[in-house]
Amino acid sequence: MEEQTNKAPEDFLFLGLDMPKITLGYGLFLILWGIMVSLFSASSSITSFIPSLLGVPMCACGVIALKAPHKKKLIMHIAVLLGLIIFLGGVDFFRGFSSEAGAFANIWAGASKLMLLTTGLAFCLLCIKSFMHARSQVDS
């Protein structure tokens, strides 16, 4: 008679970090990016803080998922929606190619949009891989 073991499902890890920690780190990165760009560019526009404003709820998702593991599934679905919003905000980078000055007419705005585009996409892809991993843990 075979003995059944009830192994706990393994978390998806990327660079040794689980998704709640990645979410928290990504949120902190976005907050710092917005602050640094605003300082370095001496911008008086609130739009330079858009990455920071998007980073705050991302950080909150990471903290909640870490502190309340029973709500992790819901919170990580909210986080991937935030990631999608971040990615879609970065798509505005391509609009700059239609102007004579180009996508980097304002180097700081262009860099921020490109950062939102690439990191938002990477975060969403990691979330999708994590969801697929979680689903495979349930199926096995």
Secondary structure, DSSP 4 states (H G I P E B T S, - for coil): -PPP--PPPPPPEETTEEHHHHHHHHHHHHHHHHHHHHHHHT---GGGGHHHHHHHHHHHHHHHHHH-GGGHHHHHHHHHHHHHHHHHHHGGGGGGGGSTT-TTSSHHHHHHHHHHHHHHHHHHHHHHHHHHHHHHHHH-
